[in-house]
Each structure stands twice: as C-alpha cells, then as structure tokens.
Amino acid sequence: MRVLVVEDDALLGDGIRAGLKLADYAVDWVRDGEAARLALLDHRYQACVLDLGLPKKDGLAVLRDLRARGDALPVLILTARDTSADKVTGLDAGADDYLTKPFDLAELQARLRALIRRAAGTTMPFCEHAGVVLDPATRRVTRDGQPVAISGREYALLHDLMIHKNRLRTRAQLEQSLYAWGEETESNTLEVYIHHLRKKLGADFVSTVRGVGYRVGGDS
C-alpha cells in the first residue's frame, strides 16, 4: 500500500516514513503543501497522512483542493492543533480521521489500516480467500491454518490483491501501490512476485487477465 506523508518537521517525517516502511507500506514523503498538492495530482495513493501547519500551502487548503476535485482518497490529519474547534474544522474540510501530536506509531498504523479497509469497501479486520487469511495488524499470512513465510514485497502485493478481492488490478495500479519514489524495478519484477505467491498459496490463487492485470477471486 502506497501512502503519502506530508510533514515539514524533518525528524518526525523521517520517523513516520521509517515506521510505515517497517510495516510494508511504500511511502512518499513531502515537506510542504505545494509539493503535497503536486504529488496528489500526479500519483495514486491508498492514504495520506497530512500535517496542517505547512510551508507554502496550509494542510487544510491541500485537503480542500483534494475534495473539490472529487478525490475520495482517505486522509488522516496528523497535527499539533488539538482543540475541539480544530478537529471539527479538519473533519468538516473532508478529513477521514484526526490524530494529534504527540502520537503513538502503532495507533497511526492502526488508523491507516482502518481507513484503507473502509476505502476498499470492507469492515473486516482481515482478508480471506480460498483458505488464505491475511491479517494486516500482524502482517501474518496463513493457508488452511498454517503460517506461510512471505517477504515484505510479496505481502504488500498480496494485501493489495486481497483487499480488492474480485476486482481486477492492472499492472500500473499494482506497481503504483508497491513502489515509492526512487525505487527502481525490473520490467518483470511484478511477474516474479506473482509467481512466488502462486507457489506458496496455490497455482490458481491469483488469476491473470491477459494483457490487463491480475485478480484474486472472481472469474478466472
């Protein structure tokens, strides 16, 4: 899952990025509101963590621009503005959640998981298909009750496919979900990960729609 972090504090932004990467998110980090606006125009994300007090363009203005063009991207405001009035303003501007600083990284991760679940149209805390269960809270994968050893990138790909179960995911959508800025990939990298998942979860677990993309569930 690819997330945009908008935070002007260098130490905090780097800490959030590192913490989310450890949880197998692909993370892009920008430090001002104008850079955030451009990133949101040019790239697709599964969620955005947005500070409010930003240089060049305030976080609320970034959020209002996003919603004005009809973008339903889940946005979690992360800010030191902690009054009830601030929270009301942020939520009324279109935020999906509001977390104040200082904060616990585990709580931030849990809130992101909840936002991404809801955006994908599910309320279940885990993903399940054909005997395979993926638990985003623990990043644990089982098949018929037995644990499956899986790499971080394989997990990220499987999570994307399972949270969009029965829906076709194009190659471009999957690559945008898996890779942050500056992460170079070979032309066949996605196919290699798909091959690994099929070996571990069953040859028919991931279906190929030739020339278009991949899908978990639905018609083969």
C-alpha positions in Angstrom: 0.0 0.0 0.0 1.4 3.4 -1.0 1.0 6.3 1.4 1.8 10.0 1.1 3.2 11.6 4.2 3.1 15.4 4.4 5.2 16.6 7.3 7.6 19.6 7.4 9.4 18.5 10.5 12.4 16.6 9.3 12.9 14.4 12.3 9.3 13.5 12.7 8.7 13.0 8.9 11.7 10.7 8.7 10.5 8.7 11.7 7.0 8.3 10.3 8.4 7.2 6.9 10.7 4.6 8.6 7.9 3.3 10.8 5.5 2.9 8.0 8.1 1.2 5.8 8.7 -1.3 8.5 5.0 -2.1 8.2 5.5 -2.8 4.5 4.0 0.5 3.2 5.5 2.2 0.2 6.0 5.8 1.5 6.4 9.1 -0.3 7.3 12.0 2.0 7.0 15.7 1.1 7.6 18.7 3.4 5.4 21.5 2.2 1.8 21.9 1.0 2.6 22.8 -2.6 4.7 19.6 -3.0 1.8 17.7 -1.5 -0.7 19.2 -4.0 1.5 18.2 -6.9 2.1 14.7 -5.5 -1.6 14.1 -5.1 -2.2 15.3 -8.7 0.5 13.1 -10.2 0.3 9.9 -8.2 -2.2 7.4 -6.8 -2.1 6.6 -3.1 -4.1 4.4 -0.7 -4.0 7.0 2.0 -2.4 10.4 3.0 -1.1 11.4 6.4 -1.4 15.2 6.4 0.1 17.9 8.7 -1.7 21.2 8.9 0.9 23.8 9.6 2.9 23.5 6.4 5.1 25.9 4.4 3.8 27.3 1.0 0.3 25.9 1.4 -1.6 25.1 4.6 -2.7 21.5 5.0 -6.4 22.5 5.2 -6.1 24.1 1.8 -4.4 21.0 0.4 -7.3 18.9 1.7 -10.0 21.3 0.4 -8.4 21.2 -3.0 -8.3 17.4 -3.0 -12.0 17.2 -2.1 -13.0 20.0 -4.5 -11.9 17.8 -7.4 -13.8 14.8 -6.2 -10.9 12.8 -4.9 -12.0 10.4 -2.1 -8.5 9.5 -1.0 -8.5 8.6 2.7 -6.8 11.5 4.6 -5.6 11.3 8.2 -4.8 14.7 9.7 -1.8 14.5 12.0 -1.2 17.8 13.7 -0.4 19.6 16.9 -3.6 21.6 16.6 -5.6 19.8 19.3 -8.6 21.9 20.2 -12.2 20.7 19.5 -12.7 23.5 17.1 -9.5 22.5 15.2 -10.8 18.9 15.0 -14.2 20.0 13.8 -12.7 22.2 11.1 -10.4 19.5 9.9 -13.2 16.8 9.7 -15.6 19.3 8.1 -13.0 20.1 5.5 -13.0 16.5 4.4 -10.6 14.6 6.6 -11.5 10.9 7.4 -9.6 10.9 10.7 -7.8 13.3 13.0 -4.8 12.4 15.3 -3.0 14.9 17.4 0.8 15.1 18.3 2.4 13.6 20.2 1.1 10.2 19.0 1.9 6.5 19.1 3.1 5.0 15.9 1.1 1.8 16.5 -2.0 3.9 16.7 -1.2 5.7 13.5 -0.7 2.4 11.7 -4.0 1.0 13.1 -5.9 4.1 12.0 -4.4 3.9 8.5 -5.4 0.2 8.3 -9.0 1.2 9.2 -9.1 4.0 6.6 -7.7 1.7 3.8 -10.2 -1.1 4.7 -13.2 1.3 4.6 -12.0 2.8 1.3 -11.8 -0.7 -0.2 -15.4 -1.3 0.9 -14.8 -3.8 3.8 -15.1 -3.6 7.5 -13.4 -6.9 8.2 -10.1 -6.6 10.1 -8.5 -9.3 8.0 -8.6 -10.5 4.4 -9.7 -14.1 3.5 -10.0 -16.1 0.3 -9.8 -19.8 -0.6 -8.3 -20.8 2.8 -5.8 -18.0 2.8 -6.0 -15.4 5.6 -4.0 -12.2 5.7 -4.0 -10.2 9.0 -2.9 -6.6 8.4 -2.4 -5.9 12.1 0.2 -8.6 12.4 1.2 -8.9 8.7 0.7 -12.7 9.2 -0.4 -14.9 6.3 -1.8 -18.4 6.8 -3.1 -21.1 4.4 -5.5 -23.6 5.8 -4.5 -22.5 9.2 -0.7 -23.0 8.6 1.7 -20.0 8.5 3.1 -19.0 5.2 6.6 -17.4 5.0 6.3 -14.4 2.9 8.6 -11.5 2.0 7.7 -7.8 2.6 7.1 -7.1 -1.0 5.1 -10.3 -1.5 3.0 -9.3 1.5 2.3 -5.8 0.1 1.3 -7.3 -3.3 -0.9 -9.9 -1.7 -2.5 -7.3 0.6 -3.4 -5.1 -2.4 -4.9 -8.0 -4.3 -6.9 -9.4 -1.4 -8.3 -6.0 -0.1 -9.6 -5.6 -3.7 -10.8 -9.1 -3.9 -13.0 -9.9 -7.0 -11.7 -6.7 -8.7 -9.2 -6.5 -11.5 -6.0 -4.8 -10.6 -4.0 -3.5 -13.5 -0.2 -3.8 -13.7 0.0 0.0 -13.3 -2.2 0.0 -10.3 -0.2 -2.7 -8.6 3.2 -1.1 -9.3 1.9 2.3 -8.1 0.8 0.6 -4.9 4.0 -1.3 -4.3 6.8 1.3 -5.1 7.6 4.7 -3.6 9.6 7.3 -5.4 13.1 6.3 -6.4 12.6 2.6 -6.1 13.7 1.1 -9.4 12.2 -2.1 -10.7 12.9 -4.5 -13.5 10.2 -5.0 -16.1 9.4 -8.5 -14.9 9.5 -7.8 -11.2 5.7 -7.9 -10.7 5.5 -11.3 -12.5 8.2 -12.7 -10.3 6.2 -11.8 -7.2 3.0 -13.2 -8.7 4.9 -16.5 -9.4 6.2 -16.6 -5.8 2.6 -16.1 -4.4 1.3 -18.9 -6.6 3.9 -21.3 -5.4 3.1 -20.5 -1.8 -0.7 -20.1 -2.0 -1.7 -22.3 -5.0 -1.4 -22.0 -8.7 -4.9 -20.7 -9.1 -4.9 -18.3 -6.2 -4.1 -15.3 -8.4 -5.8 -15.1 -11.8 -4.2 -13.5 -14.8 -6.4 -11.3 -17.1 -4.1 -11.5 -20.1 -2.7 -8.2 -21.2 -4.6 -6.3 -18.4 -3.7 -7.4 -14.9 -4.4 -9.7 -12.0 -7.2 -10.6 -9.6 -7.9 -12.6 -6.5 -11.4 -14.1 -6.7 -13.9 -13.6 -9.4 -13.9 -15.3 -12.8 -10.6 -16.7 -14.0 
